[in-house]
Amino acid sequence: MQKRSRKRESDPNRLAKSIVDQAVTDEQLRAKALEEGKNPAAVSLGRLGGLKGGKARAASLSAEQRSEIAKKAAGARWQRKLDGKDSATDT
């Protein structure tokens, strides 16, 4: 399966804002970790681990388990369509 990468904004102003927002968010995470008495480096590593968790979980599942999870997800998507909610953004 092909990896998907984030697409950066083509507008330089929006790109600059997204970079600043990301930096501020990272800084806020570090500040919150310090307030709670946690090691900021460990918090950053934990965040990275959380981003990798889905791949690790999929690798540990058997083909039958993955199939059951996929069927359940497909059933939920079809149920949403049958209920008249066509997109995931509808609530």
HTML snippet that shows the backbone in 3Dmol.js (N, CA, C, O; Angstrom):
<script src="https://3Dmol.org/build/3Dmol-min.js"></script>
<div id="view" style="width:600px;height:400px;position:relative"></div>
<script>
const pdb = `
ATOM      1  N   MET A   1       0.838  -1.176   0.000  1.00  0.00           N
ATOM      2  CA  MET A   1       0.000   0.000   0.000  1.00  0.00           C
ATOM      3  C   MET A   1       0.887   1.245   0.000  1.00  0.00           C
ATOM      4  O   MET A   1       1.891   1.307   0.710  1.00  0.00           O
ATOM      5  N   GLN A   2       0.514   2.201  -0.781  1.00  0.00           N
ATOM      6  CA  GLN A   2       1.292   3.412  -0.910  1.00  0.00           C
ATOM      7  C   GLN A   2       1.136   4.276   0.335  1.00  0.00           C
ATOM      8  O   GLN A   2       0.035   4.411   0.868  1.00  0.00           O
ATOM      9  N   LYS A   3       2.241   4.862   0.797  1.00  0.00           N
ATOM     10  CA  LYS A   3       2.184   5.750   1.949  1.00  0.00           C
ATOM     11  C   LYS A   3       1.566   7.075   1.525  1.00  0.00           C
ATOM     12  O   LYS A   3       1.810   7.581   0.430  1.00  0.00           O
ATOM     13  N   ARG A   4       0.780   7.602   2.407  1.00  0.00           N
ATOM     14  CA  ARG A   4       0.214   8.924   2.152  1.00  0.00           C
ATOM     15  C   ARG A   4       0.978   9.925   2.988  1.00  0.00           C
ATOM     16  O   ARG A   4       1.298   9.667   4.149  1.00  0.00           O
ATOM     17  N   SER A   5       1.262  11.045   2.407  1.00  0.00           N
ATOM     18  CA  SER A   5       1.952  12.085   3.157  1.00  0.00           C
ATOM     19  C   SER A   5       1.040  13.298   3.239  1.00  0.00           C
ATOM     20  O   SER A   5       0.146  13.499   2.417  1.00  0.00           O
ATOM     21  N   ARG A   6       1.298  14.073   4.235  1.00  0.00           N
ATOM     22  CA  ARG A   6       0.523  15.303   4.359  1.00  0.00           C
ATOM     23  C   ARG A   6       0.877  16.239   3.226  1.00  0.00           C
ATOM     24  O   ARG A   6       2.040  16.374   2.846  1.00  0.00           O
ATOM     25  N   LYS A   7      -0.122  16.869   2.705  1.00  0.00           N
ATOM     26  CA  LYS A   7       0.133  17.870   1.681  1.00  0.00           C
ATOM     27  C   LYS A   7       0.251  19.219   2.367  1.00  0.00           C
ATOM     28  O   LYS A   7      -0.596  19.597   3.177  1.00  0.00           O
ATOM     29  N   ARG A   8       1.282  19.918   2.040  1.00  0.00           N
ATOM     30  CA  ARG A   8       1.487  21.247   2.610  1.00  0.00           C
ATOM     31  C   ARG A   8       0.645  22.246   1.838  1.00  0.00           C
ATOM     32  O   ARG A   8       0.300  22.045   0.674  1.00  0.00           O
ATOM     33  N   GLU A   9       0.333  23.309   2.518  1.00  0.00           N
ATOM     34  CA  GLU A   9      -0.424  24.384   1.901  1.00  0.00           C
ATOM     35  C   GLU A   9       0.394  25.019   0.780  1.00  0.00           C
ATOM     36  O   GLU A   9       1.607  25.184   0.907  1.00  0.00           O
ATOM     37  N   SER A  10      -0.270  25.373  -0.313  1.00  0.00           N
ATOM     38  CA  SER A  10       0.433  26.049  -1.399  1.00  0.00           C
ATOM     39  C   SER A  10       0.518  27.550  -1.140  1.00  0.00           C
ATOM     40  O   SER A  10       1.403  28.229  -1.660  1.00  0.00           O
ATOM     41  N   ASP A  11      -0.408  28.061  -0.331  1.00  0.00           N
ATOM     42  CA  ASP A  11      -0.391  29.472   0.022  1.00  0.00           C
ATOM     43  C   ASP A  11       0.660  29.689   1.112  1.00  0.00           C
ATOM     44  O   ASP A  11       0.575  29.064   2.169  1.00  0.00           O
ATOM     45  N   PRO A  12       1.640  30.553   0.884  1.00  0.00           N
ATOM     46  CA  PRO A  12       2.716  30.738   1.866  1.00  0.00           C
ATOM     47  C   PRO A  12       2.217  31.219   3.235  1.00  0.00           C
ATOM     48  O   PRO A  12       2.788  30.861   4.265  1.00  0.00           O
ATOM     49  N   ASN A  13       1.166  32.018   3.243  1.00  0.00           N
ATOM     50  CA  ASN A  13       0.649  32.509   4.517  1.00  0.00           C
ATOM     51  C   ASN A  13       0.018  31.378   5.330  1.00  0.00           C
ATOM     52  O   ASN A  13       0.218  31.291   6.541  1.00  0.00           O
ATOM     53  N   ARG A  14      -0.735  30.525   4.667  1.00  0.00           N
ATOM     54  CA  ARG A  14      -1.342  29.386   5.365  1.00  0.00           C
ATOM     55  C   ARG A  14      -0.277  28.394   5.818  1.00  0.00           C
ATOM     56  O   ARG A  14      -0.386  27.812   6.897  1.00  0.00           O
ATOM     57  N   LEU A  15       0.746  28.203   5.001  1.00  0.00           N
ATOM     58  CA  LEU A  15       1.843  27.321   5.371  1.00  0.00           C
ATOM     59  C   LEU A  15       2.539  27.852   6.624  1.00  0.00           C
ATOM     60  O   LEU A  15       2.824  27.095   7.552  1.00  0.00           O
ATOM     61  N   ALA A  16       2.807  29.155   6.644  1.00  0.00           N
ATOM     62  CA  ALA A  16       3.460  29.760   7.804  1.00  0.00           C
ATOM     63  C   ALA A  16       2.603  29.589   9.055  1.00  0.00           C
ATOM     64  O   ALA A  16       3.127  29.288  10.127  1.00  0.00           O
ATOM     65  N   LYS A  17       1.297  29.779   8.926  1.00  0.00           N
ATOM     66  CA  LYS A  17       0.406  29.629  10.074  1.00  0.00           C
ATOM     67  C   LYS A  17       0.399  28.192  10.579  1.00  0.00           C
ATOM     68  O   LYS A  17       0.408  27.957  11.787  1.00  0.00           O
ATOM     69  N   SER A  18       0.383  27.230   9.657  1.00  0.00           N
ATOM     70  CA  SER A  18       0.362  25.832  10.087  1.00  0.00           C
ATOM     71  C   SER A  18       1.658  25.464  10.810  1.00  0.00           C
ATOM     72  O   SER A  18       1.630  24.693  11.769  1.00  0.00           O
ATOM     73  N   ILE A  19       2.782  26.001  10.364  1.00  0.00           N
ATOM     74  CA  ILE A  19       4.063  25.737  11.028  1.00  0.00           C
ATOM     75  C   ILE A  19       4.064  26.344  12.424  1.00  0.00           C
ATOM     76  O   ILE A  19       4.514  25.707  13.377  1.00  0.00           O
ATOM     77  N   VAL A  20       3.568  27.562  12.552  1.00  0.00           N
ATOM     78  CA  VAL A  20       3.504  28.208  13.865  1.00  0.00           C
ATOM     79  C   VAL A  20       2.550  27.443  14.776  1.00  0.00           C
ATOM     80  O   VAL A  20       2.860  27.222  15.946  1.00  0.00           O
ATOM     81  N   ASP A  21       1.406  27.041  14.261  1.00  0.00           N
ATOM     82  CA  ASP A  21       0.445  26.286  15.066  1.00  0.00           C
ATOM     83  C   ASP A  21       1.052  24.990  15.577  1.00  0.00           C
ATOM     84  O   ASP A  21       0.847  24.614  16.731  1.00  0.00           O
ATOM     85  N   GLN A  22       1.794  24.311  14.722  1.00  0.00           N
ATOM     86  CA  GLN A  22       2.428  23.058  15.128  1.00  0.00           C
ATOM     87  C   GLN A  22       3.477  23.315  16.209  1.00  0.00           C
ATOM     88  O   GLN A  22       3.571  22.555  17.173  1.00  0.00           O
ATOM     89  N   ALA A  23       4.256  24.368  16.056  1.00  0.00           N
ATOM     90  CA  ALA A  23       5.278  24.694  17.047  1.00  0.00           C
ATOM     91  C   ALA A  23       4.654  25.059  18.381  1.00  0.00           C
ATOM     92  O   ALA A  23       5.151  24.660  19.434  1.00  0.00           O
ATOM     93  N   VAL A  24       3.567  25.815  18.338  1.00  0.00           N
ATOM     94  CA  VAL A  24       2.885  26.222  19.567  1.00  0.00           C
ATOM     95  C   VAL A  24       2.288  25.003  20.259  1.00  0.00           C
ATOM     96  O   VAL A  24       2.360  24.888  21.483  1.00  0.00           O
ATOM     97  N   THR A  25       1.706  24.104  19.493  1.00  0.00           N
ATOM     98  CA  THR A  25       1.119  22.904  20.069  1.00  0.00           C
ATOM     99  C   THR A  25       2.185  22.059  20.746  1.00  0.00           C
ATOM    100  O   THR A  25       1.969  21.565  21.853  1.00  0.00           O
ATOM    101  N   ASP A  26       3.336  21.884  20.099  1.00  0.00           N
ATOM    102  CA  ASP A  26       4.439  21.130  20.696  1.00  0.00           C
ATOM    103  C   ASP A  26       4.906  21.790  21.990  1.00  0.00           C
ATOM    104  O   ASP A  26       5.175  21.112  22.981  1.00  0.00           O
ATOM    105  N   GLU A  27       4.998  23.092  21.968  1.00  0.00           N
ATOM    106  CA  GLU A  27       5.436  23.827  23.159  1.00  0.00           C
ATOM    107  C   GLU A  27       4.409  23.692  24.280  1.00  0.00           C
ATOM    108  O   GLU A  27       4.781  23.557  25.445  1.00  0.00           O
ATOM    109  N   GLN A  28       3.130  23.727  23.941  1.00  0.00           N
ATOM    110  CA  GLN A  28       2.087  23.567  24.947  1.00  0.00           C
ATOM    111  C   GLN A  28       2.137  22.177  25.571  1.00  0.00           C
ATOM    112  O   GLN A  28       1.926  22.033  26.776  1.00  0.00           O
ATOM    113  N   LEU A  29       2.414  21.146  24.759  1.00  0.00           N
ATOM    114  CA  LEU A  29       2.543  19.792  25.289  1.00  0.00           C
ATOM    115  C   LEU A  29       3.698  19.698  26.275  1.00  0.00           C
ATOM    116  O   LEU A  29       3.579  19.061  27.322  1.00  0.00           O
ATOM    117  N   ARG A  30       4.811  20.329  25.940  1.00  0.00           N
ATOM    118  CA  ARG A  30       5.971  20.304  26.836  1.00  0.00           C
ATOM    119  C   ARG A  30       5.653  21.024  28.143  1.00  0.00           C
ATOM    120  O   ARG A  30       5.984  20.537  29.225  1.00  0.00           O
ATOM    121  N   ALA A  31       5.000  22.204  28.036  1.00  0.00           N
ATOM    122  CA  ALA A  31       4.665  22.969  29.240  1.00  0.00           C
ATOM    123  C   ALA A  31       3.707  22.183  30.134  1.00  0.00           C
ATOM    124  O   ALA A  31       3.869  22.163  31.354  1.00  0.00           O
ATOM    125  N   LYS A  32       2.719  21.542  29.531  1.00  0.00           N
ATOM    126  CA  LYS A  32       1.764  20.755  30.303  1.00  0.00           C
ATOM    127  C   LYS A  32       2.464  19.584  30.990  1.00  0.00           C
ATOM    128  O   LYS A  32       2.142  19.249  32.130  1.00  0.00           O
ATOM    129  N   ALA A  33       3.410  18.965  30.304  1.00  0.00           N
ATOM    130  CA  ALA A  33       4.153  17.848  30.878  1.00  0.00           C
ATOM    131  C   ALA A  33       4.957  18.307  32.090  1.00  0.00           C
ATOM    132  O   ALA A  33       5.002  17.616  33.108  1.00  0.00           O
ATOM    133  N   LEU A  34       5.585  19.464  31.980  1.00  0.00           N
ATOM    134  CA  LEU A  34       6.355  19.983  33.104  1.00  0.00           C
ATOM    135  C   LEU A  34       5.448  20.277  34.293  1.00  0.00           C
ATOM    136  O   LEU A  34       5.816  19.996  35.433  1.00  0.00           O
ATOM    137  N   GLU A  35       4.268  20.839  34.042  1.00  0.00           N
ATOM    138  CA  GLU A  35       3.322  21.128  35.119  1.00  0.00           C
ATOM    139  C   GLU A  35       2.899  19.857  35.842  1.00  0.00           C
ATOM    140  O   GLU A  35       2.723  19.859  37.060  1.00  0.00           O
ATOM    141  N   GLU A  36       2.737  18.780  35.095  1.00  0.00           N
ATOM    142  CA  GLU A  36       2.279  17.525  35.679  1.00  0.00           C
ATOM    143  C   GLU A  36       3.441  16.705  36.237  1.00  0.00           C
ATOM    144  O   GLU A  36       3.239  15.594  36.728  1.00  0.00           O
ATOM    145  N   GLY A  37       4.652  17.247  36.164  1.00  0.00           N
ATOM    146  CA  GLY A  37       5.808  16.548  36.696  1.00  0.00           C
ATOM    147  C   GLY A  37       6.317  15.433  35.809  1.00  0.00           C
ATOM    148  O   GLY A  37       7.004  14.526  36.279  1.00  0.00           O
ATOM    149  N   LYS A  38       5.987  15.491  34.532  1.00  0.00           N
ATOM    150  CA  LYS A  38       6.438  14.469  33.589  1.00  0.00           C
ATOM    151  C   LYS A  38       7.669  14.948  32.844  1.00  0.00           C
ATOM    152  O   LYS A  38       7.929  16.147  32.741  1.00  0.00           O
ATOM    153  N   ASN A  39       8.406  14.009  32.337  1.00  0.00           N
ATOM    154  CA  ASN A  39       9.585  14.314  31.539  1.00  0.00           C
ATOM    155  C   ASN A  39       9.131  14.687  30.128  1.00  0.00           C
ATOM    156  O   ASN A  39       8.518  13.863  29.449  1.00  0.00           O
ATOM    157  N   PRO A  40       9.418  15.914  29.668  1.00  0.00           N
ATOM    158  CA  PRO A  40       8.964  16.333  28.328  1.00  0.00           C
ATOM    159  C   PRO A  40       9.477  15.426  27.207  1.00  0.00           C
ATOM    160  O   PRO A  40       8.775  15.200  26.222  1.00  0.00           O
ATOM    161  N   ALA A  41      10.688  14.912  27.355  1.00  0.00           N
ATOM    162  CA  ALA A  41      11.226  14.022  26.325  1.00  0.00           C
ATOM    163  C   ALA A  41      10.403  12.739  26.258  1.00  0.00           C
ATOM    164  O   ALA A  41      10.148  12.209  25.176  1.00  0.00           O
ATOM    165  N   ALA A  42       9.992  12.248  27.420  1.00  0.00           N
ATOM    166  CA  ALA A  42       9.177  11.028  27.450  1.00  0.00           C
ATOM    167  C   ALA A  42       7.802  11.282  26.847  1.00  0.00           C
ATOM    168  O   ALA A  42       7.241  10.410  26.185  1.00  0.00           O
ATOM    169  N   VAL A  43       7.262  12.469  27.073  1.00  0.00           N
ATOM    170  CA  VAL A  43       5.958  12.817  26.498  1.00  0.00           C
ATOM    171  C   VAL A  43       6.061  12.847  24.973  1.00  0.00           C
ATOM    172  O   VAL A  43       5.176  12.350  24.276  1.00  0.00           O
ATOM    173  N   SER A  44       7.143  13.430  24.463  1.00  0.00           N
ATOM    174  CA  SER A  44       7.335  13.478  23.013  1.00  0.00           C
ATOM    175  C   SER A  44       7.464  12.081  22.434  1.00  0.00           C
ATOM    176  O   SER A  44       6.885  11.779  21.390  1.00  0.00           O
ATOM    177  N   LEU A  45       8.224  11.226  23.112  1.00  0.00           N
ATOM    178  CA  LEU A  45       8.376   9.857  22.641  1.00  0.00           C
ATOM    179  C   LEU A  45       7.057   9.105  22.703  1.00  0.00           C
ATOM    180  O   LEU A  45       6.753   8.307  21.817  1.00  0.00           O
ATOM    181  N   GLY A  46       6.277   9.354  23.737  1.00  0.00           N
ATOM    182  CA  GLY A  46       4.971   8.707  23.852  1.00  0.00           C
ATOM    183  C   GLY A  46       4.051   9.120  22.716  1.00  0.00           C
ATOM    184  O   GLY A  46       3.294   8.302  22.192  1.00  0.00           O
ATOM    185  N   ARG A  47       4.116  10.362  22.345  1.00  0.00           N
ATOM    186  CA  ARG A  47       3.313  10.849  21.222  1.00  0.00           C
ATOM    187  C   ARG A  47       3.718  10.128  19.946  1.00  0.00           C
ATOM    188  O   ARG A  47       2.863   9.739  19.151  1.00  0.00           O
ATOM    189  N   LEU A  48       5.010   9.952  19.751  1.00  0.00           N
ATOM    190  CA  LEU A  48       5.471   9.246  18.559  1.00  0.00           C
ATOM    191  C   LEU A  48       4.992   7.802  18.577  1.00  0.00           C
ATOM    192  O   LEU A  48       4.594   7.260  17.545  1.00  0.00           O
ATOM    193  N   GLY A  49       5.030   7.188  19.743  1.00  0.00           N
ATOM    194  CA  GLY A  49       4.561   5.812  19.863  1.00  0.00           C
ATOM    195  C   GLY A  49       3.083   5.703  19.550  1.00  0.00           C
ATOM    196  O   GLY A  49       2.643   4.722  18.951  1.00  0.00           O
ATOM    197  N   GLY A  50       2.307   6.712  19.955  1.00  0.00           N
ATOM    198  CA  GLY A  50       0.879   6.707  19.679  1.00  0.00           C
ATOM    199  C   GLY A  50       0.587   6.779  18.191  1.00  0.00           C
ATOM    200  O   GLY A  50      -0.395   6.213  17.710  1.00  0.00           O
ATOM    201  N   LEU A  51       1.441   7.475  17.475  1.00  0.00           N
ATOM    202  CA  LEU A  51       1.240   7.593  16.039  1.00  0.00           C
ATOM    203  C   LEU A  51       1.572   6.287  15.324  1.00  0.00           C
ATOM    204  O   LEU A  51       1.071   6.035  14.228  1.00  0.00           O
ATOM    205  N   LYS A  52       2.407   5.460  15.933  1.00  0.00           N
ATOM    206  CA  LYS A  52       2.809   4.200  15.322  1.00  0.00           C
ATOM    207  C   LYS A  52       1.940   3.037  15.789  1.00  0.00           C
ATOM    208  O   LYS A  52       2.080   1.923  15.286  1.00  0.00           O
ATOM    209  N   GLY A  53       1.051   3.280  16.737  1.00  0.00           N
ATOM    210  CA  GLY A  53       0.290   2.205  17.370  1.00  0.00           C
ATOM    211  C   GLY A  53      -0.585   1.410  16.423  1.00  0.00           C
ATOM    212  O   GLY A  53      -0.695   0.194  16.575  1.00  0.00           O
ATOM    213  N   GLY A  54      -1.205   2.048  15.461  1.00  0.00           N
ATOM    214  CA  GLY A  54      -2.085   1.360  14.525  1.00  0.00           C
ATOM    215  C   GLY A  54      -1.347   0.340  13.676  1.00  0.00           C
ATOM    216  O   GLY A  54      -1.839  -0.764  13.444  1.00  0.00           O
ATOM    217  N   LYS A  55      -0.178   0.714  13.222  1.00  0.00           N
ATOM    218  CA  LYS A  55       0.619  -0.211  12.405  1.00  0.00           C
ATOM    219  C   LYS A  55       1.069  -1.405  13.238  1.00  0.00           C
ATOM    220  O   LYS A  55       1.046  -2.542  12.769  1.00  0.00           O
ATOM    221  N   ALA A  56       1.481  -1.139  14.480  1.00  0.00           N
ATOM    222  CA  ALA A  56       1.933  -2.229  15.350  1.00  0.00           C
ATOM    223  C   ALA A  56       0.775  -3.168  15.661  1.00  0.00           C
ATOM    224  O   ALA A  56       0.956  -4.385  15.703  1.00  0.00           O
ATOM    225  N   ARG A  57      -0.403  -2.613  15.875  1.00  0.00           N
ATOM    226  CA  ARG A  57      -1.575  -3.441  16.171  1.00  0.00           C
ATOM    227  C   ARG A  57      -1.926  -4.299  14.961  1.00  0.00           C
ATOM    228  O   ARG A  57      -2.203  -5.490  15.104  1.00  0.00           O
ATOM    229  N   ALA A  58      -1.916  -3.709  13.785  1.00  0.00           N
ATOM    230  CA  ALA A  58      -2.248  -4.459  12.576  1.00  0.00           C
ATOM    231  C   ALA A  58      -1.249  -5.585  12.337  1.00  0.00           C
ATOM    232  O   ALA A  58      -1.625  -6.667  11.885  1.00  0.00           O
ATOM    233  N   ALA A  59       0.010  -5.335  12.635  1.00  0.00           N
ATOM    234  CA  ALA A  59       1.030  -6.359  12.426  1.00  0.00           C
ATOM    235  C   ALA A  59       0.843  -7.539  13.372  1.00  0.00           C
ATOM    236  O   ALA A  59       1.209  -8.667  13.044  1.00  0.00           O
ATOM    237  N   SER A  60       0.265  -7.273  14.563  1.00  0.00           N
ATOM    238  CA  SER A  60       0.108  -8.341  15.544  1.00  0.00           C
ATOM    239  C   SER A  60      -1.183  -9.133  15.356  1.00  0.00           C
ATOM    240  O   SER A  60      -1.347 -10.187  15.971  1.00  0.00           O
ATOM    241  N   LEU A  61      -2.103  -8.648  14.520  1.00  0.00           N
ATOM    242  CA  LEU A  61      -3.375  -9.338  14.316  1.00  0.00           C
ATOM    243  C   LEU A  61      -3.248 -10.426  13.255  1.00  0.00           C
ATOM    244  O   LEU A  61      -2.448 -10.324  12.325  1.00  0.00           O
ATOM    245  N   SER A  62      -4.047 -11.452  13.417  1.00  0.00           N
ATOM    246  CA  SER A  62      -4.087 -12.496  12.393  1.00  0.00           C
ATOM    247  C   SER A  62      -4.953 -12.007  11.231  1.00  0.00           C
ATOM    248  O   SER A  62      -5.669 -11.014  11.356  1.00  0.00           O
ATOM    249  N   ALA A  63      -4.882 -12.702  10.116  1.00  0.00           N
ATOM    250  CA  ALA A  63      -5.677 -12.330   8.940  1.00  0.00           C
ATOM    251  C   ALA A  63      -7.165 -12.410   9.271  1.00  0.00           C
ATOM    252  O   ALA A  63      -7.949 -11.573   8.822  1.00  0.00           O
ATOM    253  N   GLU A  64      -7.551 -13.405  10.048  1.00  0.00           N
ATOM    254  CA  GLU A  64      -8.965 -13.566  10.417  1.00  0.00           C
ATOM    255  C   GLU A  64      -9.427 -12.406  11.293  1.00  0.00           C
ATOM    256  O   GLU A  64     -10.532 -11.895  11.109  1.00  0.00           O
ATOM    257  N   GLN A  65      -8.597 -11.987  12.242  1.00  0.00           N
ATOM    258  CA  GLN A  65      -8.961 -10.864  13.103  1.00  0.00           C
ATOM    259  C   GLN A  65      -9.080  -9.578  12.298  1.00  0.00           C
ATOM    260  O   GLN A  65     -10.013  -8.800  12.498  1.00  0.00           O
ATOM    261  N   ARG A  66      -8.125  -9.350  11.376  1.00  0.00           N
ATOM    262  CA  ARG A  66      -8.197  -8.144  10.529  1.00  0.00           C
ATOM    263  C   ARG A  66      -9.462  -8.158   9.687  1.00  0.00           C
ATOM    264  O   ARG A  66     -10.098  -7.121   9.498  1.00  0.00           O
ATOM    265  N   SER A  67      -9.828  -9.329   9.181  1.00  0.00           N
ATOM    266  CA  SER A  67     -11.033  -9.462   8.369  1.00  0.00           C
ATOM    267  C   SER A  67     -12.281  -9.125   9.184  1.00  0.00           C
ATOM    268  O   SER A  67     -13.174  -8.431   8.699  1.00  0.00           O
ATOM    269  N   GLU A  68     -12.340  -9.613  10.407  1.00  0.00           N
ATOM    270  CA  GLU A  68     -13.501  -9.319  11.262  1.00  0.00           C
ATOM    271  C   GLU A  68     -13.607  -7.825  11.557  1.00  0.00           C
ATOM    272  O   GLU A  68     -14.700  -7.259  11.530  1.00  0.00           O
ATOM    273  N   ILE A  69     -12.472  -7.189  11.838  1.00  0.00           N
ATOM    274  CA  ILE A  69     -12.468  -5.746  12.112  1.00  0.00           C
ATOM    275  C   ILE A  69     -12.915  -4.974  10.874  1.00  0.00           C
ATOM    276  O   ILE A  69     -13.680  -4.016  10.979  1.00  0.00           O
ATOM    277  N   ALA A  70     -12.440  -5.391   9.703  1.00  0.00           N
ATOM    278  CA  ALA A  70     -12.814  -4.716   8.448  1.00  0.00           C
ATOM    279  C   ALA A  70     -14.301  -4.878   8.168  1.00  0.00           C
ATOM    280  O   ALA A  70     -14.955  -3.933   7.727  1.00  0.00           O
ATOM    281  N   LYS A  71     -14.843  -6.075   8.420  1.00  0.00           N
ATOM    282  CA  LYS A  71     -16.279  -6.301   8.206  1.00  0.00           C
ATOM    283  C   LYS A  71     -17.104  -5.424   9.126  1.00  0.00           C
ATOM    284  O   LYS A  71     -18.116  -4.859   8.712  1.00  0.00           O
ATOM    285  N   LYS A  72     -16.672  -5.308  10.383  1.00  0.00           N
ATOM    286  CA  LYS A  72     -17.392  -4.473  11.341  1.00  0.00           C
ATOM    287  C   LYS A  72     -17.375  -3.003  10.902  1.00  0.00           C
ATOM    288  O   LYS A  72     -18.386  -2.307  10.995  1.00  0.00           O
ATOM    289  N   ALA A  73     -16.209  -2.540  10.420  1.00  0.00           N
ATOM    290  CA  ALA A  73     -16.091  -1.153   9.962  1.00  0.00           C
ATOM    291  C   ALA A  73     -16.960  -0.908   8.729  1.00  0.00           C
ATOM    292  O   ALA A  73     -17.629   0.120   8.630  1.00  0.00           O
ATOM    293  N   ALA A  74     -16.946  -1.853   7.793  1.00  0.00           N
ATOM    294  CA  ALA A  74     -17.764  -1.710   6.587  1.00  0.00           C
ATOM    295  C   ALA A  74     -19.245  -1.695   6.956  1.00  0.00           C
ATOM    296  O   ALA A  74     -20.020  -0.923   6.393  1.00  0.00           O
ATOM    297  N   GLY A  75     -19.635  -2.543   7.898  1.00  0.00           N
ATOM    298  CA  GLY A  75     -21.025  -2.568   8.344  1.00  0.00           C
ATOM    299  C   GLY A  75     -21.445  -1.236   8.951  1.00  0.00           C
ATOM    300  O   GLY A  75     -22.561  -0.768   8.729  1.00  0.00           O
ATOM    301  N   ALA A  76     -20.540  -0.628   9.721  1.00  0.00           N
ATOM    302  CA  ALA A  76     -20.841   0.671  10.313  1.00  0.00           C
ATOM    303  C   ALA A  76     -20.984   1.740   9.238  1.00  0.00           C
ATOM    304  O   ALA A  76     -21.856   2.603   9.333  1.00  0.00           O
ATOM    305  N   ARG A  77     -20.125   1.688   8.206  1.00  0.00           N
ATOM    306  CA  ARG A  77     -20.230   2.669   7.114  1.00  0.00           C
ATOM    307  C   ARG A  77     -21.539   2.499   6.357  1.00  0.00           C
ATOM    308  O   ARG A  77     -22.210   3.484   6.049  1.00  0.00           O
ATOM    309  N   TRP A  78     -21.905   1.266   6.057  1.00  0.00           N
ATOM    310  CA  TRP A  78     -23.153   1.030   5.337  1.00  0.00           C
ATOM    311  C   TRP A  78     -24.354   1.424   6.185  1.00  0.00           C
ATOM    312  O   TRP A  78     -25.333   1.963   5.669  1.00  0.00           O
ATOM    313  N   GLN A  79     -24.280   1.160   7.471  1.00  0.00           N
ATOM    314  CA  GLN A  79     -25.393   1.528   8.345  1.00  0.00           C
ATOM    315  C   GLN A  79     -25.584   3.039   8.345  1.00  0.00           C
ATOM    316  O   GLN A  79     -26.714   3.530   8.351  1.00  0.00           O
ATOM    317  N   ARG A  80     -24.480   3.771   8.339  1.00  0.00           N
ATOM    318  CA  ARG A  80     -24.550   5.229   8.318  1.00  0.00           C
ATOM    319  C   ARG A  80     -25.215   5.691   7.034  1.00  0.00           C
ATOM    320  O   ARG A  80     -26.012   6.629   7.052  1.00  0.00           O
ATOM    321  N   LYS A  81     -24.896   5.041   5.912  1.00  0.00           N
ATOM    322  CA  LYS A  81     -25.543   5.406   4.635  1.00  0.00           C
ATOM    323  C   LYS A  81     -27.028   5.089   4.676  1.00  0.00           C
ATOM    324  O   LYS A  81     -27.848   5.873   4.199  1.00  0.00           O
ATOM    325  N   LEU A  82     -27.373   3.951   5.240  1.00  0.00           N
ATOM    326  CA  LEU A  82     -28.783   3.554   5.305  1.00  0.00           C
ATOM    327  C   LEU A  82     -29.579   4.487   6.230  1.00  0.00           C
ATOM    328  O   LEU A  82     -30.776   4.702   6.037  1.00  0.00           O
ATOM    329  N   ASP A  83     -28.895   5.028   7.227  1.00  0.00           N
ATOM    330  CA  ASP A  83     -29.560   5.948   8.154  1.00  0.00           C
ATOM    331  C   ASP A  83     -29.691   7.359   7.581  1.00  0.00           C
ATOM    332  O   ASP A  83     -30.293   8.233   8.204  1.00  0.00           O
ATOM    333  N   GLY A  84     -29.125   7.575   6.395  1.00  0.00           N
ATOM    334  CA  GLY A  84     -29.247   8.883   5.744  1.00  0.00           C
ATOM    335  C   GLY A  84     -28.097   9.820   6.046  1.00  0.00           C
ATOM    336  O   GLY A  84     -28.140  10.995   5.682  1.00  0.00           O
ATOM    337  N   LYS A  85     -27.077   9.318   6.703  1.00  0.00           N
ATOM    338  CA  LYS A  85     -25.892  10.132   6.975  1.00  0.00           C
ATOM    339  C   LYS A  85     -24.821   9.697   6.014  1.00  0.00           C
ATOM    340  O   LYS A  85     -24.140   8.699   6.254  1.00  0.00           O
ATOM    341  N   ASP A  86     -24.652  10.437   4.908  1.00  0.00           N
ATOM    342  CA  ASP A  86     -23.779   9.998   3.822  1.00  0.00           C
ATOM    343  C   ASP A  86     -22.300  10.148   4.116  1.00  0.00           C
ATOM    344  O   ASP A  86     -21.496   9.360   3.617  1.00  0.00           O
ATOM    345  N   SER A  87     -21.914  11.137   4.914  1.00  0.00           N
ATOM    346  CA  SER A  87     -20.474  11.315   5.138  1.00  0.00           C
ATOM    347  C   SER A  87     -20.149  11.193   6.620  1.00  0.00           C
ATOM    348  O   SER A  87     -21.027  11.298   7.477  1.00  0.00           O
ATOM    349  N   ALA A  88     -18.908  10.977   6.894  1.00  0.00           N
ATOM    350  CA  ALA A  88     -18.453  10.813   8.281  1.00  0.00           C
ATOM    351  C   ALA A  88     -18.569  12.136   9.049  1.00  0.00           C
ATOM    352  O   ALA A  88     -18.589  12.130  10.280  1.00  0.00           O
ATOM    353  N   THR A  89     -18.644  13.258   8.343  1.00  0.00           N
ATOM    354  CA  THR A  89     -18.723  14.539   9.020  1.00  0.00           C
ATOM    355  C   THR A  89     -20.129  14.863   9.480  1.00  0.00           C
ATOM    356  O   THR A  89     -20.317  15.744  10.319  1.00  0.00           O
ATOM    357  N   ASP A  90     -21.129  14.160   8.942  1.00  0.00           N
ATOM    358  CA  ASP A  90     -22.501  14.372   9.388  1.00  0.00           C
ATOM    359  C   ASP A  90     -22.661  13.803  10.789  1.00  0.00           C
ATOM    360  O   ASP A  90     -22.109  12.752  11.111  1.00  0.00           O
ATOM    361  N   THR A  91     -23.425  14.510  11.619  1.00  0.00           N
ATOM    362  CA  THR A  91     -23.664  13.993  12.970  1.00  0.00           C
ATOM    363  C   THR A  91     -25.141  13.878  13.237  1.00  0.00           C
ATOM    364  O   THR A  91     -25.542  13.461  14.324  1.00  0.00           O
TER     365      THR A  91
END
`;
const viewer = $3Dmol.createViewer("view");
viewer.addModel(pdb, "pdb");
viewer.setStyle({}, {cartoon: {color: "spectrum"}});
viewer.zoomTo();
viewer.render();
</script>
